[in-house]
Amino acid sequence: MGRKFFVGGNWKCNGTTEEVKKIVSTLNDAQVPSQDVVEVVVSPPYVFLPVVKSSLRSDFHVAAQNCWVNKGGAYTGEVSAEMLVNLDIPWVILGHSERRALLAETSEFVGDKVAYALSKGLKVIACIGETLEQREAGSTLEVVSAQTKAIAERISDWTNVVLAYEPVWAIGTGKVASPAQAQEVHNELRKWLQANVNPQVAASTRIIYGGNNI
């Protein structure tokens, strides 16, 4: 059986209640293939998770944009995996390059977050990607392999993981990787998984491309 298509939308730190309701209304009216063919996941800001969850069509799913690395506690501003489970939010985005760059999240820290979220029953969109400097230096594959390795060292079951390859230079710049550039990285990541995890994970794990103008 082939891998199911995966389409995700990260809304980042954008929107008002009314704007979010309009987006949800548009999504609810959209004509898309069945869940057997494609999985659609949207990721609004935390404050809008309940309203989106309660009003979004049932064949689309909701993701949080981040969660804490461990159980909740004295971590002001953070949201725990347990809280997301309590809200019946099935997915979470982890390791986005904006958090890696702006909040200094290391690959090891991201790996720990992925492992903890999975242990609590969440599904994870794990983000990886290189900067423009790293691409121009010819180290793209080295960078994304190291980011993937930090996750692989901490988990044994990849069933609920989607790898999102999003080159940092394609975020907020108006630039996108060419299909050939994206496919090259996807192919190398699959080879890495085959060699370092196992062939089954390499064949079944969904690897998607991400890029945006926000």
N, C-alpha and C positions, 0 to 999 in steps of 0.2 A: 504494500500500500504506500502511495506517495505521501509526502509531507503536506499537511493542510496549510493553505495560505494563511498568512497572518498580517493584518493591517492594524497599526496602532497610531493613535493621535495624541501627542503630548501638548496640552494647552498651556503648560508652563505657568508663569505668574501673570495671568491675563484674565480679564472678564469681570462682569458684574452679574448679579442674579438674573437680571433681565436678558443680558447677552447670552448667558449660559442656557437659559430656557429656550431661546431662539435656536441655538445650535442643536440642542436636544430635539426640538421639534423638527428641524431639518433632517437630522439623522433618522428620526422615527419614520419619516416619509420616504426615505431613500430606498431604492430598489437594489438589492444586493443578492448574490448567490446564497444558498442555504448554509447553515452552520457546518454541514458536512464538507463543504468546499472551502469556506473561509471563516476565520475567527477575527472578529472586530473588537478592538479594545480602545477605550478613550480614557484619557488621564487628566481630569480637571484638577485645579488647586484643591488642597485639603478642605477648605471651607465649603466647597461646593459638592463634595463627594455624596452627602446624603440626598441632596436634591436631584443630582444626576442619577444616582442609583435608583431612586424611587420613581423617576419619570422616563428613564431610557427603556427602549424596547427590550424584551427579554432575551433576544438572540444576540445582543451586543453586551459587552462586559465593561467593567470599570476598573481602573488601576489608580493607585496612589502614586505620587511622583517620588516618594522616598519613604523610608522608615528607619528607625533606630537599630543599632547593631545588637541590642540585647533587650532584656525585659525593661519595661518602663520604670521610672523612678525620678530622681532629681536631675532631669535633663531638660531644662527650660527650652521650649520651642520645638521639641522633638515629638514624634508620633511613633508609637511602638507597633510591632507586627501584631501583637495581641489586640490592640485597638482596632486595627484594620479588619481583623478576623471578626471582632465583635460587631462591626458595621456591615459584615458580609461583603467586604471588598475582596475580590479574588486575586487581583494582580497588584504588583508593585514594580516600579521602575527603580533600578539601583545602578550606581556607578556612572550616572550621566556626566559627561565631560565638564559641564558647568559646575557641578559639585566637586569634581576632581580638581578643577582649576581654581575656582573661587573659594572653596572651603577646604582645600588641601586634602581631600580624601585620597588615600593611597590605594593601590591595587589590593594590598593585603587587607585593608580596612573594608574595601568593597567586597572582597571575598568572604570576610567574616559576616557582613551584612546579608549577602546572598544565602550563606549557609543557615543563618538564624531564621531568616524569613521563610525559607523552605521548610525548616523544622517545625514551624508553626502552621504550616498548611497553605502558605501563600504561593502563588505562581510568580515567577520573576522574569522581568525583561532586563537582562544584564547588558549594560552598555560598554562598548569598547571603541577605541578609535585613536588615531594619531593626529598630532598637530601638523601645521604646514611645514614647520622647520624639520620635523621628523620625517615627513614624506620627502622633502627635498634632499635630505641627507641619506635617503635610501633605507631608512630603518623602520618603515611601516610594519612589515611582517614581524620584526623583532618586538616592536612595541605591543601590537595586538596579541601576539603569542604570550608575552609576559603577563598581560592583563588577563588573558584567558587562563593561564597557568595558575594564577592566584585564586581563581574560582575553583578550578579542577582539583587543587590540593585540599579543598575544604568540603567538597560534596562528592557523593557517590552515585546519586540518582539525578539524571539530567531530564527526566520526563517533563518536569514543570519549569524548564528553563528555555527561554528564547534569547539567543544572542543578537544584540542590535549593534551592527557595525555602523558607526556614525563618525566619519572623519571630522575632527574639530574644525578644520578649515572650511567645512560646508555648513557650519552653524552660524546663522545670522549674517552671512557674508553675501548671499545671493549666488554663491558658487555651489555646484553639485559635482560629485564624482561621476565620471562617465560610467555607463553600464559595464564597460570593460574593466575599469579600475575597481569598481565594486565587486564584480564577479571574480577578479583575480584574488582579492582579499578573502572573499567567501570560500573560494576553492582551497586556498592555503590554510584557512582556519579548519576546514573539514579534514584536510590532511593532518593537521596538528592533532585534532581530536582522535583521529584514527590511530596515530602513532603513540599518543600519550594518554588516552583514556581507553577507548576500545572502538572497533569498527561499527558496532551497533549504535553507539552514541553519535558517532560521526555521520552515520546515514540518517538518523532520525531527528537530530536536533535542528530546529528551525533557525536559520541565520538570515536576518533581515537587514536592509539598508535604511538608514535614516539621514535626513537632511532637511533643512527648513530655512525660512526667510525671517524668522522672528528673533 
